[in-house]
Amino acid sequence: MVRPVTDDHVRIRKTTVTLADGRELMYFGEIPERPADYPDLRQLDAVHVQSQARWDRLLGEWVVIASHRQDRTFQPADDQCPLCPSTAGSRTEIPAPEYEVVAFENRFPTLKTAETDAGGGDDGHAAGRNPAAGTGPPPAGPGNLLASRPAAGRCEVVCFSQRHTDSFADLSPGQAATVMAAWADRSAGLARLPGVEQVYCFENRGAEIGVTLSHPHGQIYAYPYITPRTDRMLASCASYRRETGNNLFDDLLAAEEADSSRIVVRGSHWTAFVPYAAHWPYEVHMYPRRRVTGLVALAGAARAEFCELYLDLLRRFDRLFDRPAPYISAWHQAPVRRGGDDFALHLELFTVMRAPGKLKYLAGSESGMGAFANDISPEAAAGRLRQLG
């Protein structure tokens, strides 16, 4: 199936194909001209996922047990990378000989994919799915202390480039715009799945983060519950609204802009700043200056400016340590059915490095108690990042 992905200024071609084991793969961009002409010629067994969501009664949050992921691909040789384009001598996850951006169902997912199409066809609806058996916490009581349910949802991989040695920072603004279009398309498609409560686009980069594949790529999780971090943000927003009548995200952005000491870069549509209470030594949040709930709602001009500013930020991060910085880049969007009036789309970018050759370890206080302490003042971190522009 070929259809356009359109925003205010960008029209991106999307082609959907089926891999040998039945998983869905989507090409975004103009090359190859006819990607559906390249079938997946591998002999693959069907994917069997036995993920289970277990309720932590003490902390009030879901934990997914996904033991099948122990056997996932781990740091293969460059010439055996499963995210490179296929060649006559090497069949990979991407059957075509070239591509711009690709998204596909993960072969080793944390969450179990429903047996149906999540592509969001022309009618805009997903059909034939069985919703997850409830999304909230199990009822209280001694009989539910060890509660669990299948961890339904969907996990996708997004390849940013066919070039194995590139990183996101090596992309052009136009290439980054194609990635943005893929993120928005998949966010919309996955949010339509019954039982999905939250869609999360993110990138892990660097061995220090724990990546198992070095090819430039990110992931998208469609959760059957609202994640603990987002749930806390929603609670803070609701409390702030009750106490002040204002939106917490709007007021936080206004306070950071008024102070200005932690702003790294500011454009017409976005502000990037080190937050006042940063958890990580180098951590930057990017807020659109007009609040929207998710990627789909971003106007074309805001998308275009994001690409320019984000690439600039990533390159500043790489100059921090005279080597590619290991980082996590996380898109925070409003959940599917909650927070639409208060939540604000924003991106959080942070590195686990605190100095050349020195990691910020999550040791006793952070890992044991969830109580962060930062080794670098946010003002100093912002000053350093401004210098590296």
N, C-alpha and C positions, 0 to 999 in steps of 0.2 A: 504494500500500500504506500503510495506517495501522496503527501499533502504538504502544503506550506505551513510554516510556523511564522506568525505575523505579529509585530508590535507596531508602534507608531512610525518607525523609520526603517525597520529591518524585516525583510522577507526571507526566511531561511527554509530551504527545502528539507523535508523529513521523509525518509524512506524506511518502512518497517519490514523486517524479514524474520524468518523463524530459523533458529539454529537446529542442529541435528538431534538434540535431545528435547526439543520442544520449547526451549526458552525464547523469549522475544529479544530482538536486537533492533535498534533504531540508529540510522545514519542521519546526521545533521550536516548540511552543507551541499555544495555542488559537485564534489568529487567523491567517488567515481561517478560518472554520468549516469550509469545504470547499475547501482550496487546490487539490485535484486538478481542480476545476471550471474552473480557469484554465489552459488549455493555452498552450504557448509558440508564438505565432503568427509568429515570425520565420522568415525564409528563411536558413538557415545551412548553410555547407559543413561537411563532417565535419572534425573536428580531426585534423591530421596532425603528429605529434611525432617528431623525429629526434634525440632525446637520446642521447648516448654517454658512458659512464663510462670514463675513462682512468686508468690506475694510475701514480701518481707514485712511481717506484721509490726515489728518494732519501729522500722523506719518509714513504713507506709509507702512502699514503692515496689514496682515490679522488677524482677531480675530474670533475664533470659538464660536458660541453660541450653547451650548449642554445642554439644560434645562432638558432633560430626565435623566441626570446623578444625579439629586437630589435624585432619588430613589435607588441609588446603595447601595450594602451591606456596612454597616458601623460598624466596630469593633465588629464582632460577638464573642460570647463565644468560647473558645478554642475548645470545643467539637462540635462546629457548623461551623468550618472553611471550606469554600468552596474549599480551595486549598490543603487540606489533601487528601490522597487516600480514595477511597470509601470503606465502610464496609457494612455488611449486614444490619446494622441499620442506616447507614448514607450515602446517595448518594450525592456525591459532583461533582464538575466540572471535576474531574479526575476519570473516571469509574473504572480503574484498582486498585487492592488492594495494589500495590506498584509501585514505579517508581524511576528513577534517576533524569531526567530533563524533563520537559514538557513545550510545548508552545501551546497556544490556542487563538482563537479569543475572545476578551473581550466581555462579555455579556452587559456591559455598556460602549460602546466605545465613545470617543470624536469625532472620524471620522467615517463616514458611509462606511461600507465595501461594495465593489462591489459584485454583485451576480455571483461569479465565484471562481475557485480554485486558491489560491495564493501559493500553495505548491511548484510550479516549478517542473513539472513532468520530466520524463526521457528525453523528447525532449528539455527541457530547456526553453520552451516558455509558456506564459500565454495566454489563448485563451478566446474569448467570452466576453471581458469586454468592457464597454463603457467608453472611456477616460473622465476625468474631463473636463468641459467646459472651457478650458484655464487655465493656471497656473500663468500668470503674472498679474500685476495690471490692473484694469479696465481703459479704456481711460479717459483722463481728460475731464472736462466740467461740467457745472451745472447739466446736466441730470444724471451724474454718482456720485454725491456726496454721495448718499445712496446706493451704489452698493453692491450686495451680490450674492452668488451662493451656491449650495449644497457643504457641506464640505466632499467631497469624499476622501477616503483613507482607512486605516486599522489600528486597534489597537490590539496588542496581549499582552498576559500575559506570562511571562516565570517564571516557578517555579524552583528554584535552588536545592531544596531538598525536600524529602517527610517528613522530620522531622520538626514538627511545631515549635519547640523551638530553632532550629538552626539559624544561620545567614550565610552570605557568608563567613565570616572569619572562620567559623567552618569547611568549606569544605577542603578536601585534594586536593593537586595539580591535581590529576587525575579527581576528581569530577569537579574542576574548568575548566579543559580542556574540559569536556563534555558541560559545559555551554558555553565556547568559541565556540565550534563547533555549538551549537544551534544558538548563535548570528550570526555567519558567514552564516549559512544556511538560516536563516530567512532574513538577510540583502540582500542576493542574490535573494531570492524568491520574497520579497516585492519590490525590485528595478525593477523587471520585469513588475510590474503592470502598464498599461497605466495610465498616469495622476499622478503617484507618482514622486515627485521631490527630496525627501530626506527621508532617513531612519535613525532613532534615537533609539539606545538601551540605556536604563538607569535604575537605581535603586534608589528608595526613601526608606530610612530606618528611622524609629522612629516616634513617635507621634508628635514630634516637627516639623517634615517635613510635616505632614498632612496625613500620610498613613492611609488607612481605613482597611487594613488587615495586621496582624502582621506576617503571614507566610513568610518565606524567598522567595522573588520573585522580579522580575523587570518587565519592560514593553518595548515594541517596538512600536513606532509610524511611520507610513508611511504617510508622509505629502503630500498634493497636491500642496504645494508651498515650497519655500526655507525659512527657519525660519529667523527672523530678526537678530539673533546673527550670524548665518552662513553667511548671506548676508553681514554683516559688515566685517567679516573676509575675505571674498572673495574680497571686495572692497579694504581692506588694502593690501592684497597680490598683487592685480593688480597694485596698486599705487606703492608699493615697487619695483615690477618687472620693471615698467617703469623708476623709478628713479635710480635703481642700477644695474638692469640686473640679480639680484639674487633672490633666493627663500626666502621669509620671515620666514617660519618655520625653514628652515635649518639654517639661520643666527641667529635666536633667540635661538635655541638649542645650537649652537656653542658658543654664548655669555654667556649663563648660565653655560656651562661646563667650559669655560675659567675663569669665575669669581669664580665658585664652592661654594660660600658661602651659596647658597640656595639649593644646591643639597642634597636630603635626602638619596637616594640610587641609585647606578649605576651598571648595569650589562653589559654583552657582547652585548645585543641587545636593551636594554631600559635604559633611564635615567628618574628618577623621581625627580622633583624639585618643590619648591615653587616659583611661578612666581614673577618676579621683581615688578610688579604692581598688586599683589594679591588683589582681592576684598574681600575675606573672611579671618577671623582670621587664620584658618588652611585650606589651599587649596594646593593641590598637583596636578601637571600635569605630566602625563606619556607619553613620546614621544618614538616611536621606533627610533633607531639610523640610520636605513635605511628607508627613507621616502616611505610610501605607502599611497594610497588614502582611503583604507577601510579595514575592517576586513577580507574580502575574500582574499585579497592580502597578508596577513601575512604568512610568511613561518613557518613551523612546529617548528623550534628551537626558533623563536621569540615568538610563542604562548606559548610554554612550559615555557620559562623564564618569560613571563608576569604573568602566574599563580603563580609562586613562589614569584615574587616581589610584586604583587598586594595583595596576602594574607598577606604578611609581612606588607604592608602599612596599611591594614585594622586593623590588630592587634595593630599596633602603635596608630592608631586613637582611638581604644577602651581603650588604656592605658592613653590617655590624661586626661580623666575626671573620671577615676576609675569606669566607667560604660559604657555600649554600647553607642557609639557615634552616634547621629542622623546625617545622611549624605545624600548627593546626589552624585551619581556616573554617569558620563555622557560620552558616547562615541561620539566623533565628527568625522564623516566621510564626504568625499566629496559628494556633491549632485549628483544625478543620471546623469545629463546632463551638469553640470557646474563645473569648478574648478579642473578638472582632472590634469592639468599641475602644479598647484600651491598648492592645498590644501593637508594637511597632516593629516592622522589618528592620533588621540591622545585621551587620557582619562583625564577628569578633575574630581577630587574628592575633595569635600569640606564638612565641617560640619557647621551647623548654631550655634554651641556653641562657646563662646569665653573664657569661664572659667567654672569650676564646678558650676552648678546651674544658669549660666548666658547665655542668648541667645544673638546672634547678630541680633537685630531687624532691619528690613528694614523699617525705619520710614520716617520722612519727606523728608530728602535729597535723600535717595535711592529710596523710592517708589514714591515720588512726582516728583522728577526731574531726576531720573536715575543717580545720581551723588554719587558714592560710597566713603566712608571714612573707612579706616581699623584701628581697635584699637590695632593691634599687628603688629610689623614690620615683613616683610617676612623673614628677616634674623633670627630673634628670633624664629619665628615659625619653620623654617627649623632646627635650632639648637635643639629645643625641640623634634622634631620628630626624629632626629638622636639619641638623648639620649635614646629614648624609644625603639630602635631596639633590 
